[in-house]
Amino acid sequence: MSRKSSWQTYVTGVGLWLNNFPNAQAWLSGQSVEDSGSPKHHGLNRQCARRASPFAKTMAACYHEATEQAQVDRVQTAIIFGSALGESDVMLQLLRQMLTTPEDFSPMLFAVSVHNASSGLVSISNQNRAFTTSIAADYDTPAMGLWEAFTTSQTFSTPAVLVCGDEATPEGLVREDERFVRVAAALVIETNPPQDLPYLASLTDLRLMSSSEERTIQAPLAPLVARNPQAGLIDLVDVILHQSGGRVRLDRGEGQGWSVQVNPFRGHQ
């Protein structure tokens, strides 16, 4: 059964990072690069960058790209971070150290192993004083993140940034046909039509799909990307970038079936 709603919001900026596409414009142009493993332009200050994992730098890079395009005040803009697994690489590093080393592990390393490590590093680097939170909803993280960003923007009457991503699956822990690589994507949304710059698209009717609905838009993603829990947000960013419009499912079949209608702003340059 579908859930009808009058849900509507506006997208003013996007960010994207995939293995061979370091930003949204590279993805839009189809200009792939050699995978560096970590973004060079992540927007973190020097102290936070030293502590950040490659995954945290990826989330920060998407946040920086989206907020730069949207021209928002990073000090006063709310941020929602979403990830199914969070800092899985750092967590496994700590577990290996506990099993093999009698010494206590580093408190600093433990501090950046928690699920909200990225949100803390980004907030500190940008001196953010607005609402910031981290959520995890498995394959429904993009959809729940959109709900959270929408209600946050509506509550505080300010833009809200949604950043979702997941690290690559650790080697040897999952079957080959279940592996995925690291991805991250970001949206800046506002619940009222922006006054200062054209919006990229409006999003409407965020709801659960009915059993009779099957036709949605998907980006041409490689299997290792498509299996990432945040692939649905990549699909959404792809539609917004290409100004194509249509209904986008926010998971690729593993979640509950949340979807949203994308309506492109044809006047955007």
C-alpha positions in Angstrom: 0.0 0.0 0.0 1.4 3.4 -0.9 1.6 6.3 1.5 0.4 9.6 -0.1 1.8 12.9 1.2 2.1 16.6 0.2 5.8 16.3 0.8 7.8 18.8 -1.3 11.3 20.3 -1.1 13.9 22.0 -3.4 17.5 20.9 -4.2 20.0 23.7 -4.5 23.3 21.7 -4.5 24.6 18.2 -5.0 27.8 16.4 -4.2 29.0 13.0 -5.4 32.0 10.7 -5.0 32.6 7.3 -6.6 35.8 5.4 -7.2 36.6 7.0 -10.5 34.5 10.1 -10.3 35.8 12.6 -7.7 32.8 15.0 -7.9 29.4 15.5 -9.5 30.6 17.3 -12.5 33.0 14.5 -13.4 30.1 12.1 -13.2 27.9 14.3 -15.4 30.6 14.7 -18.0 31.6 11.0 -17.9 35.3 11.9 -17.3 36.6 9.2 -15.1 39.9 9.3 -13.3 42.2 6.8 -11.7 40.9 5.8 -8.3 43.0 7.6 -5.7 41.2 6.0 -2.7 40.6 9.3 -0.9 39.4 12.7 -2.1 42.1 15.4 -2.4 39.6 18.3 -1.9 37.7 17.3 1.2 37.2 20.7 2.9 38.4 19.6 6.3 40.9 21.7 8.3 44.4 20.4 8.9 43.8 19.0 12.4 40.6 17.1 11.4 42.1 15.9 8.1 44.9 14.2 10.1 42.4 12.3 12.1 39.9 11.5 9.3 39.7 8.1 7.6 39.4 8.0 3.8 35.7 7.4 4.3 35.3 10.5 6.5 37.2 12.5 3.9 34.8 11.2 1.2 31.7 12.3 3.2 33.4 15.7 3.8 34.2 16.1 0.1 30.5 15.6 -0.9 29.3 18.0 1.8 31.8 20.6 0.6 30.9 20.3 -3.0 27.1 20.4 -2.4 27.3 23.4 0.0 29.6 25.3 -2.3 27.2 25.0 -5.2 24.2 25.9 -3.0 26.1 28.9 -1.5 24.8 28.2 2.0 26.3 29.5 5.3 28.1 26.4 6.6 28.1 27.9 10.1 24.3 28.0 10.3 23.2 25.1 8.0 21.9 21.9 9.5 23.6 18.6 8.5 22.3 15.1 8.4 24.8 12.2 7.9 23.5 8.8 6.9 25.4 5.5 6.7 24.4 1.9 7.1 27.8 0.8 8.5 29.7 3.9 9.4 33.4 3.7 10.0 33.7 0.0 9.4 37.4 0.0 8.4 38.4 1.9 11.5 36.3 -0.4 13.7 37.9 -3.5 12.2 41.3 -2.0 12.7 40.6 -1.6 16.4 39.2 -5.1 16.7 42.4 -6.6 15.1 44.5 -4.5 17.4 42.6 -5.8 20.4 43.1 -9.4 19.3 46.8 -9.1 18.4 48.3 -6.4 20.7 48.3 -6.4 24.5 48.6 -2.6 24.6 45.6 -0.4 25.0 44.4 1.1 21.7 44.5 4.8 20.9 41.7 6.9 22.3 42.0 9.1 19.3 41.5 6.2 16.9 38.5 5.1 19.0 37.0 8.6 18.8 36.9 8.4 15.0 35.5 4.8 14.9 32.1 5.9 16.0 29.1 6.2 13.7 29.0 10.0 13.9 32.7 10.6 13.3 32.2 12.2 9.9 29.6 14.6 11.3 31.9 15.7 14.1 34.9 16.3 11.9 32.8 18.3 9.3 31.1 20.3 12.0 34.4 21.2 13.7 36.1 22.1 10.5 33.3 24.4 9.4 32.6 25.8 12.9 29.0 24.7 12.5 26.6 25.8 15.2 23.5 24.4 13.7 21.7 21.1 14.2 23.8 18.0 13.2 22.9 14.4 13.5 23.8 10.9 12.2 21.3 8.2 11.2 21.5 4.6 10.1 18.6 2.7 8.4 20.4 0.1 6.4 19.2 0.3 2.7 16.5 2.8 3.7 19.1 5.3 4.9 18.7 7.7 1.9 14.9 7.8 2.3 15.1 8.3 6.1 17.8 10.9 5.5 15.5 12.8 3.2 12.7 12.7 5.8 15.2 13.9 8.5 16.6 16.7 6.2 13.1 17.8 5.2 11.7 18.1 8.8 14.9 19.7 10.0 14.8 22.4 7.2 11.1 22.9 7.9 11.6 23.2 11.7 14.5 25.6 11.6 13.5 27.5 8.4 17.0 27.0 7.0 18.6 24.8 4.4 19.7 21.3 5.4 22.4 19.1 4.0 22.0 15.4 3.6 25.2 13.4 3.2 25.0 9.6 2.8 27.8 7.1 2.2 29.2 3.7 3.0 32.7 2.3 3.0 33.7 -0.6 0.8 33.1 -4.1 2.2 36.2 -5.5 4.0 38.2 -8.0 2.1 37.4 -11.6 3.0 34.3 -11.0 5.2 31.5 -11.2 2.5 30.9 -13.2 -0.6 32.2 -11.9 -3.8 28.7 -11.3 -5.2 27.8 -9.3 -2.2 30.8 -6.9 -2.1 30.5 -3.2 -2.8 32.8 -0.2 -3.1 32.8 3.1 -1.3 30.3 5.7 -2.5 29.0 9.0 -1.1 26.5 11.6 -2.2 25.0 14.8 -0.8 22.0 17.1 -1.3 21.3 20.6 -0.1 17.5 21.0 0.3 15.2 23.8 1.3 11.5 23.5 2.1 10.7 26.9 0.6 11.6 28.0 -2.9 15.1 29.5 -2.8 15.3 33.3 -3.4 18.9 33.8 -4.1 19.7 31.3 -6.8 17.8 28.9 -9.1 17.2 25.4 -7.7 18.3 22.3 -9.5 15.0 20.4 -9.0 12.1 20.0 -6.7 11.3 16.8 -5.0 7.7 15.8 -4.3 5.7 12.9 -3.0 8.2 11.0 -0.9 6.4 7.7 -0.1 6.4 4.0 -0.1 5.8 2.5 -3.6 2.7 0.3 -4.2 3.1 -3.3 -5.4 1.8 -2.3 -8.8 4.5 0.4 -9.3 7.7 -0.9 -10.9 8.9 1.7 -13.3 11.5 4.0 -11.7 14.7 5.6 -13.0 18.1 4.1 -12.3 21.6 5.4 -13.1 24.0 3.2 -15.1 25.9 1.9 -12.1 28.5 -0.9 -12.0 27.5 -3.9 -9.8 30.0 -3.0 -7.1 28.5 0.5 -6.9 24.9 -0.6 -7.2 25.2 -3.0 -4.2 26.2 -0.2 -1.9 23.4 0.6 0.6 23.5 4.3 -0.6 23.1 3.5 -4.3 19.5 4.9 -4.2 20.9 8.4 -3.4 23.3 8.0 -6.4 20.3 7.3 -8.6 18.6 10.5 -7.2 21.7 12.7 -7.8 22.1 11.3 -11.3 18.5 12.3 -12.2 18.9 15.7 -10.8 22.2 16.3 -12.6 20.8 15.2 -15.9 17.6 17.2 -15.4 15.6 14.3 -16.7 12.8 14.1 -14.0 10.7 11.1 -13.0 10.2 8.8 -10.0 13.3 7.4 -8.3 13.4 4.5 -5.9 15.7 5.3 -3.0 17.0 1.7 -2.7 17.7 -0.9 -5.3 15.3 -3.5 -4.0 16.8 -4.3 -0.6 14.8 -1.7 1.3 11.2 -1.1 1.9 10.6 0.7 -1.4 10.6 4.4 -0.6 10.6 6.6 -3.7 10.4 10.3 -4.6 9.3 12.3 -7.7 12.0 14.5 -9.2 10.8 17.6 -11.1 13.7 19.4 -12.8 13.9 23.2 -12.9 14.2 23.9 -16.6 15.5 27.4 -16.1 18.7 26.4 -14.3 21.9 27.3 -16.1 
